[in-house]
Amino acid sequence: MGMRFGRIIEYVWIAAVSKTRRSACEWPEASSLSMRGSLPACCGWGPPQPRSGKVRGSACPSPVLRRLAFTAGMLAFVLFLVGCDRKTEAAKPVRSEPTVNSNSTAGKGKSGLVQIAAGRFMMGDKEQVDAPPHEVGIHAFQMDSHLVTQEEFQKVMGSNPSRWKGEKNPVEQVRWSDAVKFCNKRSELEKLQPCYDLKDWKCDFEATGYRLPTEAEWEYACRAGSATSYFFGDSPLKLGDYAWFEKNSGGRPRPVGEKQSNPWGLYDMTGNVWQWCNDFYKVDYYAESPRENPQGPATGETKVVRGGAWRFSAESCRSGYRYNENPGYADVCFGYDIYGFRCVRKVETAASR
């Protein structure tokens, strides 16, 4: 049995060496990944795919390495026998028990604000150059259970910029600046303090009104206590149960709330349309991000969008996947039909009422 175990380790060694050499040839340069989102996705550009390349040299290790692998296998087998009775308990992610508050200008049905409890989670995606995993603490907040619909946007703003018309469809072709203006107007209609100064576009996080979620708040809510690639697991096989993306959307956005929600009662957190976040995008921001309630870089050229969209791949729907786009401050800018949003607001306390 020990001989066979050693052989297995040897074969694993060979495969690892071969894969490592291939990865060095095929993995895209960091500079190409840092450009993600710099080209409009509606023109046919999507997340960059790894470039293929030819493997140089032999993929087989030398006889010396083979002997070392065999020796390592035997040692591993002995250690396995010694420690086979040892059990470890996996770390359990912090989960909140959200509640729904429907006292808002949002539509009826699956709409309302979901109260997200404070907690800590591992933010990031080890598969992404710009998203190294790191622990983050998030305060309590409230989030729309669904994307802002065209009906809601029309009711608040008096216009509907969307290409794919439908009252229950998510509003799209909205710029970051359009989403911010909606947040302020919605706040005013509910007699709340607006969060944004429309002269400098800065956000007052202490205001009682609506705003866009920070990137950290969005991912915390999307993960809903999970630590996997998607909030339902690591495999995308079940993605169609929760999201509209390139394989099932039929080439257009779909009405909100038709798919299953995530465990915290949030619908369309992945797929349908990319969701604007409040943060500026910076490729290496996670290296300098504070551990508590990060709010993004102070300045930048593009804003973060999250969640994937109806014409994008399953990969872009992963909980930690980052994307970015021009915020469109100027009126001459226009939005694309892959961008929408949902609102958040702070949890009211007795002092803030």
Buried (B, 14 or more C-beta within 10 A) or exposed (E): EEEEBBEBBBEEBBEEBBEEBBEEEEBEEEEEBBEBBEEEBBEEEBBEEEEEEEEEEEBEBEEEBBEBBBEBBBEBBEEEEEEEEEEEEEEEBEBBEBEEBEEBBBBEEBBBBBBBBBBBBBBBBEEBBBBBBEEBBBBEBBBBBBBBBBBBBBBBBEEBBBBBEBEBBBBBBBBBBBBBBBBBBBBBBBEBEBBBEEEEBEBEBEBBBBBBBBBBBBBBBBBBBBBEBBBBEEEBEEBBEBBBBBEBBEEBBBBBBEBEBBBBBBBBBBBBBBBBBBBBBBBEBBEEBEEEBBBBBEEBEBBBBBBBBBBBBBBBBBBBBBBBBBBBEEEEEEBBBBBBBBBBBBBEEEEEE
